[in-house]
Amino acid sequence: MSAEAVISPPTVRARRLGLFTQHDAIVLMREDCHVCRSEGLAARAQVLLAAGGREVLATLYQVGRDLLDQDQAGLSEAAWARLGVEEGAPITVRHAPPLASMSSVRRRIHGHRLDPLSLAAIVADVAAGRYTDVHLAAFLTACSALPLDTAETIALTGAMVEVGDRLAWDAPIVVDKHSVGGLPGNRTTPIVVAIVASYGLLMPKTSSRAITSPAGTADTMETLAPVDLNVANMRRVVEQEGACLVWGGSIRLSPADDVLIRVERVLDIDTEGQLIASVLSKKIAAGSTHVVVDIPVGPTAKVRSDDAGSELASRLAEVATAFGISLRCLVTDGAQPVGRGIGPALEARDVLAVLQNKPEAPSDLRRRACALAGAALELGGAANPGEGLRLAETALADGRAWSKFQRICEAQGGMRSPPTAALARPITAPSAGRIMQINNRTVARLAKLAGAPDDKAAGVDLHVRLGDEVARGQPLVSVHAETPGELDYALDYAAANPEMIELEA
Amino acid sequence: MSAEAVISPPTVRARRLGLFTQHDAIVLMREDCHVCRSEGLAARAQVLLAAGGREVLATLYQVGRDLLDQDQAGLSEAAWARLGVEEGAPITVRHAPPLASMSSVRRRIHGHRLDPLSLAAIVADVAAGRYTDVHLAAFLTACSALPLDTAETIALTGAMVEVGDRLAWDAPIVVDKHSVGGLPGNRTTPIVVAIVASYGLLMPKTSSRAITSPAGTADTMETLAPVDLNVANMRRVVEQEGACLVWGGSIRLSPADDVLIRVERVLDIDTEGQLIASVLSKKIAAGSTHVVVDIPVGPTAKVRSDDAGSELASRLAEVATAFGISLRCLVTDGAQPVGRGIGPALEARDVLAVLQNKPEAPSDLRRRACALAGAALELGGAANPGEGLRLAETALADGRAWSKFQRICEAQGGMRSPPTAALARPITAPSAGRIMQINNRTVARLAKLAGAPDDKAAGVDLHVRLGDEVARGQPLVSVHAETPGELDYALDYAAANPEMIELEA
């Protein structure tokens, strides 16, 4: 090569723009800057930013003279955080290197199954942020059009574990719990953790924030205690209480999963293989050995039939076994939302009512939590077969679970009270009749339009259950929102979607 | 609904940021602006901008206090142009409406074929800019994993025509020509148009700029004459000369195709059905009645085998017939690049040499152009069967085609000379031997890395053909570039990809 090739690449000075783009790494540079000219960079090029040994792939947008100096590169917050530079630090910008693993994605699109090495290369590129939305959507779509088989699912799961952090616990049995989702208000985790830990089993629970739903367990828990703990603090809580209820986002457990799920959400596709890899990669990375999975089945739940539920259960168990994990699935009734509240704070209120053993506590939430906790107690060896449910109910009745929950919250930084929304408005029955159907998806969407989960207090309170007889004008649900805009937006949606709650005269 | 719902939505003032994002419509707003707060808009939300009856879907990014006033919405150039507002004009910003046609895409992902109405709804949303990259990639991937059948291809073609403009010509026969691509330097169109028009057939040619290749016909023609003509000027040229050679981009022929092709390029997928819909929707919209298609076949061309070429030809003809178009395919030799130059200006030089009947003109380019022009003359009724080739050769030999070409260029705004690059560097044979293989893809990529097609003079000059004997140190190709950075980048790539030109001792 010629002498020019070995001189250092040209640099620009980093500038923090305060540009919030969610996860998008974006760099703005002057059209007439020396780097754009010498490298032949055009607007919307994928570029590799480098500084101090770190590299970030970003999308380049170009600007005229107003916004930047000629030697500046303006970074979005996401790019700034990942690159970890100081204001004015020199950074290099060049064409992104070719994405070799995309040839595997193309093969997968054309119907060829992928071996573990190919999947590992894809997942490594995904976790490193090298896939744009176009690449991610193509990979996910290809894995939906021709669903992942068991070998691919195992390989994908393993690859997703490998690219992230792993937790290890000094205990032979580490219990975990997962719900396949799709059922609004199904906030059993805080109750299950409190019960299981009250019997001495280790249950260091990391949860996600909402992705497609109006609330994730971490969103709900955050209205009750701090959940954004680093690993050291999480360990301290677990050593002290045998359990925690923290947000998994500050620990890089299966980071590729977070990237893939973001795009799955936009596409609203979630196939079995991806679901299994997503669930199990997080559990394996979290160091879990015994996992109970709740699979709600219903016409508007994520899983639509008992057969599909059983099939998912058996494939989950098969993949779990490949990683030495004991797994037990409970296929549960997913015909309608669980409890009353849908949205972080409203669900937290229901959770507290169950833990405090209040008579008005939603009985379905209580029943589901006890079934899952009972299964976990049996799976983890803290209850004999057939005795788990009774032990779980006892822990709620005698206040043991509530006391354990309070200690966990205190250890995480102090218990607090869930907030209340500024605005609430009922939606009433247009006629008298019996409740024949409640659409989980429509109810969830209503809660999201009202502002959940970003507004913790926003969401929906469900006043009726399947089979209830209601009078004309009786409130069916209440919408809680922080702003008039969101309240109107949600009420508009409810008016346009009367099938949300179906009545029969 | 309540009284709040009927008041006008809140507005912000438009500000032109001079932000170049290619086609991305982006809006920047303050995190603390009243619209973001009242509508509950978060960073990276898809939003609908509206002003003066126009609507644009955009991605919202948020900023702190430095870049914008609290009531300003900063627009990227793409958003600014589509919304067509003045500086400071009031615009409304709200959540993007739900994308109903995505349910069809999801059905397609899961293996269900789409009816014409579903495809029309998808294409309408694509053309209106309502699909994000994620949606576009999912649609294209789904149509690759389960390839479009003939009924779907016809429906997609028709839908793509419907959403754009259409040209109509006052003539019973309107000739057109297309090359399936994948063959660097295959710049026959200007020669074919000149020959065909010299025999009095109407050939109003609209061409594209390069998408995946180092040069499109419009890029090459632009080095010889203006090509960015509006419809009125295009008509004037065609009325005067019976033909034109303009860029199709200023006319909205099959605009959804442009959106889809951009994503296909990123994914590097291009399936038969999409290819057919892309080619024929443009031809139908352009008012063509008789179309000749060049299908180069070779190990590194887009079409890899004669069987695949024949299959594509028969499906092209079948879909064309459904729209009343006479179509003839020529399956041609695509084993190596055509001519010598690869890149807009270098290809223009070869085109001129053929038109001017120079002895050093590349004989393969001349032969291919005559074959296509001959087929077009026969298809259009200007030559008896079997006589087209001879007529085409005559038009080159007697200067008729060259004279027609010059008149077309003058009518389009004046003929000009192609530019020459600032830098050129040979790549030499590492050993003596015979040229066994020339990789079309690697050569094309080399030309692109050198700066083509954005730098019109950049590209590659190929000094050897398959079967040539070369001495050690003899130049195989020359790389032409405008900047040292691009030259180095291209030479690095060539050094890393010695399989570009394979020698046998």
Interface residues (C-beta under 8 A of the other chain):
Chain A: M1 S2 E4 A5 P10 L17 G18 L19 F20 T21 Q22 H23 D24 I26 L28 E31 R37 S38 E39 G40 A42 A43 R44 Y61 Q62 V63 G64 R65 D66 L67 S76 H95 M102 R106 I109 H110 G111 T132 D133 V134 H135 L136 A137 A138 L140 T141 A142 S144 A145 L146 V263 V266 L267 D268 I269 R425 G451 D454 D455 T483 P484 G485 E486 L487 D488 Y489 L491 D492 A495
Chain B: M1 S2 E4 A5 L17 G18 L19 F20 T21 Q22 H23 D24 I26 L28 E31 R37 S38 E39 G40 A42 A43 R44 Y61 Q62 V63 G64 R65 D66 L67 S76 H95 M102 R106 I109 H110 G111 T132 D133 V134 H135 L136 A137 A138 L140 T141 A142 S144 A145 L146 V263 V266 L267 D268 I269 R425 G451 D454 D455 E482 T483 P484 G485 E486 D488 Y489 L491 D492 A495
